[in-house]
């Protein structure tokens, strides 16, 4: 198989995955139904936790995975129903469940492996449960559905621009020890795509926000989201992984697709509240 054939097949499967994921994503964003968004995002978060658990906690830790998913749902539902206070309470409950598990499995003698395990569990909740639950906080904001669509579309278009422009221009790699396929040209391509997408998004966002401010926010999301991508790549490299799973037709797992968005969601939420504050 030639390089061109491999690239074409890779691009086709990339777009096929997008076509599969777009309908439920739009349904969750624009339907004014808490059960729908909790169901869709809840399942995505649970799959992320399964991938995280298999790779960082161990395949045999089904009890800890169950507690992690329960804690994630508590954090997400708390954010959706009660805002930041509910989000914080759900996160505290998640960590409390981990503490109960640690007390149950901790042997009489010193066992640093147990502390290492529960530290990974706590990392998962701050990284996955806490960051992903900002979807629910944004949803409750003024023009919340449109802000969510903006955050997701800019993040996805940044990734797409970086992929195609980086593949075409190539050049020096960004951080070869962490992610050997990412290039500086891809980073600039992603930033350019994000700014264009942000400028086009201006028309459906609240009138209180200027076109220039949305363009700047989009640039920040491109850069910060790329850092989120590299953060996940660093975790995978430390664990000796290429992908978190193969659930998405050879394009990795759900966690692989959400790595940039996880970092971008809090930025969008705090930007909205900063701009709208009196």
C-alpha positions in Angstrom: 0.0 0.0 0.0 1.4 3.4 -1.0 1.7 6.4 1.3 -1.1 8.1 -0.5 -3.4 5.2 -0.1 -2.6 5.0 3.6 -3.3 8.8 4.0 -6.5 8.6 2.1 -7.8 5.7 4.2 -6.7 7.5 7.4 -8.6 10.6 6.3 -11.7 8.6 5.3 -11.9 6.9 8.7 -11.2 10.2 10.5 -14.2 11.7 8.7 -16.3 8.6 9.3 -15.7 8.9 13.1 -16.7 12.6 12.9 -20.0 11.7 11.1 -20.8 9.1 13.8 -20.1 11.4 16.7 -21.6 14.7 15.4 -25.3 13.8 15.7 -25.3 12.8 19.4 -23.0 15.7 20.2 -25.4 18.3 18.6 -28.3 16.6 20.3 -26.7 17.0 23.7 -25.7 20.6 23.0 -28.9 22.0 21.7 -31.7 20.0 23.3 -33.0 21.7 26.4 -33.1 18.5 28.3 -30.9 17.7 31.3 -31.3 14.0 30.9 -30.1 14.0 27.3 -26.9 15.9 28.0 -26.2 14.0 31.2 -26.7 10.7 29.3 -24.5 11.6 26.3 -21.7 13.3 28.2 -22.1 10.7 31.1 -21.4 7.9 28.7 -18.4 9.7 27.1 -17.0 10.3 30.5 -17.5 6.7 31.6 -15.7 5.4 28.5 -12.8 7.8 29.2 -12.7 6.4 32.7 -12.6 2.9 31.4 -9.7 3.8 29.2 -7.9 5.6 32.1 -8.6 2.6 34.4 -7.3 0.0 32.0 -4.1 1.9 31.4 -3.3 3.5 34.7 -5.2 1.6 37.4 -5.1 -1.9 36.0 -7.6 -4.1 34.1 -8.4 -6.1 37.3 -9.5 -3.0 39.3 -13.2 -3.3 38.4 -14.3 -2.2 41.9 -12.2 1.0 41.7 -13.4 1.7 38.2 -17.0 1.4 39.4 -16.3 3.9 42.2 -14.6 6.2 39.7 -17.6 6.2 37.3 -20.0 6.8 40.2 -17.8 9.7 41.3 -17.7 11.1 37.7 -21.5 10.9 37.5 -21.9 12.6 40.8 -19.5 15.4 39.7 -21.3 15.9 36.4 -24.8 15.7 37.8 -23.8 18.1 40.6 -22.5 20.6 38.1 -25.6 20.3 35.9 -28.1 20.6 38.7 -26.4 22.9 41.3 -23.6 24.7 39.4 -20.0 25.1 40.7 -21.1 24.2 44.3 -22.5 20.9 43.1 -19.4 20.2 41.0 -17.2 20.7 44.0 -19.4 18.5 46.2 -19.3 15.8 43.6 -15.6 15.9 43.3 -15.2 15.7 47.0 -17.5 12.7 47.0 -15.4 11.1 44.3 -12.2 11.5 46.4 -14.0 10.2 49.4 -15.0 7.0 47.6 -11.3 6.6 46.7 -10.3 7.0 50.3 -12.8 4.3 51.3 -11.3 1.9 48.7 -7.8 2.7 50.0 -8.9 1.9 53.6 -10.5 -1.4 52.4 -7.4 -2.7 50.4 -4.6 -1.2 52.5 -2.6 -4.0 54.2 -1.3 -3.9 57.7 2.2 -3.3 56.6 3.6 -0.4 54.5 2.4 -0.5 50.9 3.5 2.4 48.7 1.9 0.7 45.7 -1.5 1.4 47.2 -0.7 5.1 47.6 0.5 5.2 44.0 -2.8 3.6 42.9 -5.0 6.0 44.8 -2.9 8.9 43.6 -3.7 7.9 40.0 -7.3 7.6 40.9 -7.3 11.2 42.3 -5.5 12.4 39.2 -8.2 10.9 37.1 -10.9 12.8 38.9 -9.2 16.1 38.7 -8.2 15.5 35.1 -11.3 13.7 33.7 -14.3 14.2 36.0 -13.6 17.8 37.1 -12.5 19.2 33.7 -15.2 17.4 31.6 -17.9 18.5 34.0 -17.4 22.1 32.8 -19.6 21.1 29.9 -22.5 21.2 32.2 -21.5 24.6 33.7 -21.2 26.1 30.3 -24.6 24.7 29.3 -26.2 26.7 32.1 -24.7 30.0 31.0 -26.3 32.7 28.9 -26.2 31.4 25.3 -24.8 28.2 26.9 -25.6 25.9 24.0 -23.9 28.2 21.5 -20.8 28.6 23.7 -20.6 24.8 23.9 -20.8 24.5 20.2 -18.2 27.2 19.8 -15.8 25.5 22.3 -16.2 22.1 20.6 -16.0 23.3 17.0 -12.9 25.5 17.6 -11.1 22.7 19.4 -12.0 20.2 16.7 -11.1 22.6 13.8 -7.8 23.4 15.5 -7.0 19.7 15.6 -8.0 19.3 11.9 -6.0 22.3 10.8 -3.0 21.1 12.7 -3.3 17.6 11.2 -3.7 18.6 7.5 -1.3 21.6 7.5 1.3 19.8 9.6 1.1 16.7 7.3 1.5 19.0 4.2 4.3 21.3 5.4 6.0 19.0 7.9 9.2 20.7 9.2 10.7 20.7 12.7 8.9 18.6 15.3 7.3 20.3 18.3 8.2 18.0 21.2 9.5 14.8 19.7 10.1 13.1 23.0 6.4 13.5 23.9 4.6 13.4 20.6 6.9 12.6 17.5 4.2 13.4 14.9 3.4 16.9 16.0 5.2 19.7 14.2 5.6 23.4 14.6 3.9 24.0 11.3 1.0 22.0 12.6 0.8 24.2 15.7 0.7 27.3 13.5 -1.8 25.7 11.2 -4.1 24.9 14.1 -3.8 28.4 15.5 -4.7 29.9 12.1 -7.7 27.6 11.7 -8.9 28.4 15.2 -8.7 32.2 14.7 -10.7 31.9 11.4 -13.2 29.7 13.1 -13.5 32.1 16.0 -14.1 35.1 13.7 -16.8 33.2 11.9 -18.4 32.2 15.2 -18.9 35.8 16.2 -22.3 36.0 14.5 -24.0 33.5 16.7 -22.4 34.4 20.1 -23.8 37.0 22.5 -23.6 40.6 21.1 -21.6 41.7 24.2 -18.5 40.0 22.8 -16.5 41.7 20.0 -15.2 39.8 17.0 -11.6 40.6 18.1 -12.1 39.2 21.6 -13.5 36.0 20.2 -10.6 35.7 17.8 -8.1 36.2 20.7 -10.0 33.6 22.8 -9.9 31.2 19.8 -6.1 31.6 19.6 -5.8 30.9 23.3 -7.9 27.8 23.0 -5.7 26.6 20.1 -2.5 27.0 22.2 -3.9 25.7 25.5 -5.7 22.9 23.8 -2.5 21.8 22.2 -0.9 21.8 25.6 -3.7 19.5 26.7 -3.0 17.2 23.8 0.7 17.1 24.8 -0.2 16.4 28.4 -2.1 13.3 27.5 0.7 12.3 25.1 3.2 12.6 28.0 1.0 10.3 30.1 0.8 7.8 27.3 4.5 8.0 26.6 5.2 7.4 30.3 3.0 4.3 30.2 4.4 3.1 26.9 1.1 3.6 25.1 0.3 4.7 21.6 -3.5 5.1 22.0 -5.7 4.9 25.1 -7.8 2.3 23.3 -8.8 1.2 19.8 -12.6 1.9 20.2 -12.6 4.6 17.4 -11.7 2.5 14.4 -7.9 2.8 14.7 -7.9 6.4 15.7 -7.5 5.8 19.4 -10.0 6.1 22.2 -12.6 8.7 23.3 -10.0 10.1 25.8 -7.6 10.7 22.8 -10.3 12.7 21.1 -11.2 14.8 24.2 -7.7 15.6 25.4 -7.6 19.2 24.0 -11.3 19.9 24.9 -10.7 18.9 28.5 -8.2 21.8 28.9 -10.3 24.2 26.9 -13.7 23.9 28.7 -12.6 25.7 31.9 -11.1 28.5 29.8 -14.3 29.1 28.0 -16.3 29.0 31.2 -14.2 31.5 33.1 -13.9 33.7 30.1 -17.7 34.0 29.9 -18.0 34.8 33.6 -15.1 37.3 33.5 -16.6 39.2 30.6 -20.2 39.1 31.9 -19.2 40.2 35.5 -20.3 43.8 36.4 
